[in-house]
Amino acid sequence: EAKLYLKKRGISPKTQTVFGLGYAPDRWQGLYNHLLKKGFAARDINESGLFRQNKKGGWFDLFRDRLVFPIIDVMGNIIAFGARVLGDGMPKYLNSPETTLYTKGKHLYGLNLAKRSRDDRLIIVEGYMDCIALHQAGFDQAVASLGTALTPDQAGLIRKYREEVVLAY
């Protein structure tokens, strides 16, 4: 279903790979149990932002049955995730909560790629798919602000890489 959605949106397999797009299976504790088997401590898993606690105190996978967008910092480290529902479910998008590694207003989606652009400006858009579509169309200087507002921290980050900015919200 995720591959079909991306195909309908015109996102090529190459672009999917460049942005690390993936799919979280429709399993309540698939990732949680996998991480436990790999030796991760339950405390660390619970603090990762990838799970929610149910009313009985158990944990379930937050992004199950969703298209997943890794959020990568400017140095190339995955620091969070966004995920889009594939059917009619709500909410349409879920995002990692803020953690010690991730504060939404301090990062720009796609900056790890856009910083390498030869263009002397950045194009700032609102969402993941906007950024991805622009990159695929040859506008490799596109980034997304990870929310509806551009923050002072994001403006400072932009300033480190470019002096000219095009806002395309």
C-alpha positions as a LaTeX table, in Angstrom:
\begin{tabular}{lrrr}
\hline
Residue & $x$ (\AA) & $y$ (\AA) & $z$ (\AA) \\
\hline
Glu1 & 0.00 & 0.00 & 0.00 \\
Ala2 & 2.88 & 2.41 & 0.77 \\
Lys3 & 4.51 & 1.69 & $-2.60$ \\
Leu4 & 1.19 & 2.28 & $-4.36$ \\
Tyr5 & 0.69 & 5.59 & $-2.53$ \\
Leu6 & 4.17 & 6.79 & $-3.51$ \\
Lys7 & 3.64 & 5.69 & $-7.11$ \\
Lys8 & 0.34 & 7.63 & $-7.24$ \\
Arg9 & 2.18 & 10.69 & $-5.89$ \\
Gly10 & 4.83 & 10.26 & $-8.59$ \\
Ile11 & 7.71 & 9.60 & $-6.20$ \\
Ser12 & 10.33 & 7.47 & $-7.96$ \\
Pro13 & 12.07 & 4.51 & $-6.30$ \\
Lys14 & 15.36 & 6.47 & $-6.49$ \\
Thr15 & 13.84 & 9.41 & $-4.61$ \\
Gln16 & 12.32 & 7.03 & $-2.05$ \\
Thr17 & 15.79 & 5.65 & $-1.40$ \\
Val18 & 17.45 & 9.08 & $-1.21$ \\
Phe19 & 14.98 & 10.17 & 1.48 \\
Gly20 & 14.96 & 6.78 & 3.24 \\
Leu21 & 11.19 & 6.41 & 2.98 \\
Gly22 & 9.78 & 3.28 & 4.54 \\
Tyr23 & 6.74 & 1.54 & 5.90 \\
Ala24 & 5.84 & 0.52 & 9.44 \\
Pro25 & 3.87 & $-2.76$ & 9.36 \\
Asp26 & 0.43 & $-2.98$ & 10.91 \\
Arg27 & 1.61 & $-4.69$ & 14.10 \\
Trp28 & 0.84 & $-3.38$ & 17.56 \\
Gln29 & 4.20 & $-4.36$ & 19.07 \\
Gly30 & 6.28 & $-5.43$ & 16.08 \\
Leu31 & 9.04 & $-2.86$ & 16.42 \\
Tyr32 & 8.89 & $-2.86$ & 20.21 \\
Asn33 & 9.45 & $-6.63$ & 20.42 \\
His34 & 12.12 & $-6.51$ & 17.71 \\
Leu35 & 14.12 & $-3.92$ & 19.68 \\
Leu36 & 13.80 & $-5.94$ & 22.88 \\
Lys37 & 15.13 & $-9.02$ & 21.06 \\
Lys38 & 18.05 & $-6.94$ & 19.75 \\
Gly39 & 19.03 & $-6.19$ & 23.36 \\
Phe40 & 17.79 & $-2.63$ & 23.77 \\
Ala41 & 16.73 & $-1.73$ & 27.29 \\
Ala42 & 12.98 & $-1.24$ & 27.80 \\
Arg43 & 13.66 & 2.18 & 29.39 \\
Asp44 & 15.53 & 3.37 & 26.28 \\
Ile45 & 12.85 & 1.97 & 23.98 \\
Asn46 & 10.12 & 3.73 & 25.95 \\
Glu47 & 11.98 & 7.08 & 25.79 \\
Ser48 & 12.61 & 6.85 & 22.03 \\
Gly49 & 9.33 & 8.46 & 21.01 \\
Leu50 & 8.48 & 5.52 & 18.73 \\
Phe51 & 5.86 & 4.08 & 21.08 \\
Arg52 & 2.88 & 5.09 & 23.17 \\
Gln53 & 1.72 & 3.62 & 26.45 \\
Asn54 & $-1.76$ & 2.09 & 26.60 \\
Lys55 & $-4.18$ & 2.30 & 29.54 \\
Lys56 & $-2.90$ & $-1.01$ & 30.95 \\
Gly57 & 0.72 & 0.20 & 31.04 \\
Gly58 & 1.86 & $-1.71$ & 27.96 \\
Trp59 & 3.52 & $-0.11$ & 24.95 \\
Phe60 & 2.44 & $-0.09$ & 21.30 \\
Asp61 & 4.12 & 0.98 & 18.04 \\
Leu62 & 3.19 & 4.60 & 17.30 \\
Phe63 & 3.67 & 4.55 & 13.53 \\
Arg64 & 2.12 & 1.17 & 12.63 \\
Asp65 & 0.61 & 0.88 & 9.14 \\
Arg66 & 2.04 & 4.21 & 8.00 \\
Leu67 & 4.45 & 5.56 & 5.41 \\
Val68 & 7.49 & 6.65 & 7.41 \\
Phe69 & 9.73 & 9.68 & 6.76 \\
Pro70 & 13.03 & 9.66 & 8.66 \\
Ile71 & 13.95 & 13.10 & 9.93 \\
Ile72 & 17.67 & 13.48 & 9.43 \\
Asp73 & 19.75 & 16.23 & 11.00 \\
Val74 & 22.24 & 18.31 & 9.05 \\
Met75 & 25.03 & 15.87 & 9.95 \\
Gly76 & 23.14 & 12.88 & 8.50 \\
Asn77 & 21.86 & 11.32 & 11.74 \\
Ile78 & 18.29 & 10.05 & 11.99 \\
Ile79 & 16.83 & 11.93 & 14.95 \\
Ala80 & 13.05 & 11.46 & 14.58 \\
Phe81 & 10.30 & 10.26 & 12.27 \\
Gly82 & 7.15 & 11.53 & 10.63 \\
Ala83 & 4.51 & 9.11 & 9.39 \\
Arg84 & 1.49 & 9.41 & 7.10 \\
Val85 & $-1.58$ & 7.23 & 7.35 \\
Leu86 & $-2.24$ & 5.33 & 4.14 \\
Gly87 & $-6.00$ & 4.91 & 4.46 \\
Asp88 & $-8.69$ & 7.15 & 5.88 \\
Gly89 & $-7.41$ & 7.02 & 9.46 \\
Met90 & $-6.69$ & 10.01 & 11.61 \\
Pro91 & $-4.55$ & 11.85 & 12.31 \\
Lys92 & $-3.23$ & 12.10 & 8.76 \\
Tyr93 & 0.34 & 12.69 & 10.01 \\
Leu94 & 2.03 & 11.62 & 13.22 \\
Asn95 & 5.42 & 12.91 & 14.27 \\
Ser96 & 7.95 & 11.83 & 16.83 \\
Pro97 & 7.53 & 13.72 & 20.09 \\
Glu98 & 10.34 & 15.99 & 21.15 \\
Thr99 & 13.18 & 14.09 & 22.81 \\
Thr100 & 16.69 & 14.86 & 24.00 \\
Leu101 & 17.80 & 14.40 & 20.36 \\
Tyr102 & 14.93 & 16.12 & 18.60 \\
Thr103 & 13.29 & 19.50 & 18.95 \\
Lys104 & 11.04 & 20.18 & 15.97 \\
Gly105 & 11.78 & 23.91 & 15.81 \\
Lys106 & 15.55 & 23.39 & 15.62 \\
His107 & 15.75 & 21.30 & 12.44 \\
Leu108 & 14.82 & 21.48 & 8.78 \\
Tyr109 & 13.66 & 18.43 & 6.86 \\
Gly110 & 15.96 & 17.77 & 3.90 \\
Leu111 & 18.76 & 20.15 & 4.95 \\
Asn112 & 21.18 & 17.22 & 5.03 \\
Leu113 & 20.67 & 17.03 & 1.24 \\
Ala114 & 19.97 & 20.69 & 0.39 \\
Lys115 & 23.20 & 21.93 & 1.99 \\
Arg116 & 25.07 & 20.26 & $-0.90$ \\
Ser117 & 23.09 & 22.12 & $-3.57$ \\
Arg118 & 24.99 & 24.42 & $-5.91$ \\
Asp119 & 22.11 & 26.88 & $-5.80$ \\
Asp120 & 22.79 & 29.96 & $-3.67$ \\
Arg121 & 19.38 & 29.94 & $-1.99$ \\
Leu122 & 17.08 & 27.60 & $-0.09$ \\
Ile123 & 13.43 & 27.00 & $-0.86$ \\
Ile124 & 11.44 & 26.47 & 2.33 \\
Val125 & 8.18 & 24.52 & 2.12 \\
Glu126 & 5.74 & 23.24 & 4.69 \\
Gly127 & 5.78 & 19.46 & 4.43 \\
Tyr128 & 7.78 & 16.34 & 3.74 \\
Met129 & 6.08 & 15.56 & 0.43 \\
Asp130 & 6.52 & 19.15 & $-0.79$ \\
Cys131 & 10.25 & 18.93 & $-0.12$ \\
Ile132 & 10.59 & 15.47 & $-1.66$ \\
Ala133 & 8.65 & 16.43 & $-4.81$ \\
Leu134 & 10.81 & 19.52 & $-5.33$ \\
His135 & 14.02 & 17.52 & $-4.98$ \\
Gln136 & 12.74 & 14.98 & $-7.48$ \\
Ala137 & 11.89 & 17.83 & $-9.89$ \\
Gly138 & 15.47 & 19.10 & $-9.69$ \\
Phe139 & 15.13 & 21.72 & $-6.95$ \\
Asp140 & 17.71 & 20.14 & $-4.67$ \\
Gln141 & 17.83 & 23.22 & $-2.44$ \\
Ala142 & 14.37 & 22.56 & $-0.93$ \\
Val143 & 13.81 & 22.02 & 2.80 \\
Ala144 & 10.70 & 21.78 & 4.99 \\
Ser145 & 10.24 & 23.59 & 8.26 \\
Leu146 & 8.76 & 20.62 & 10.21 \\
Gly147 & 5.66 & 22.53 & 11.20 \\
Thr148 & 3.59 & 25.43 & 10.07 \\
Ala149 & 5.82 & 28.14 & 11.52 \\
Leu150 & 9.43 & 29.02 & 10.80 \\
Thr151 & 11.27 & 29.41 & 14.10 \\
Pro152 & 14.19 & 31.67 & 15.02 \\
Asp153 & 16.36 & 28.55 & 15.52 \\
Gln154 & 15.51 & 27.37 & 12.00 \\
Ala155 & 16.28 & 30.84 & 10.62 \\
Gly156 & 19.68 & 30.65 & 12.31 \\
Leu157 & 20.29 & 27.25 & 10.78 \\
Ile158 & 19.36 & 28.57 & 7.35 \\
Arg159 & 21.76 & 31.46 & 7.80 \\
Lys160 & 24.65 & 29.02 & 8.30 \\
Tyr161 & 24.13 & 27.62 & 4.80 \\
Arg162 & 22.51 & 30.31 & 2.66 \\
Glu163 & 21.78 & 34.01 & 2.65 \\
Glu164 & 18.86 & 33.93 & 0.23 \\
Val165 & 15.61 & 32.13 & 1.01 \\
Val166 & 12.42 & 31.55 & $-0.95$ \\
Leu167 & 9.36 & 30.81 & 1.21 \\
Ala168 & 6.84 & 28.60 & $-0.57$ \\
Tyr169 & 4.21 & 27.80 & 2.05 \\
\hline
\end{tabular}
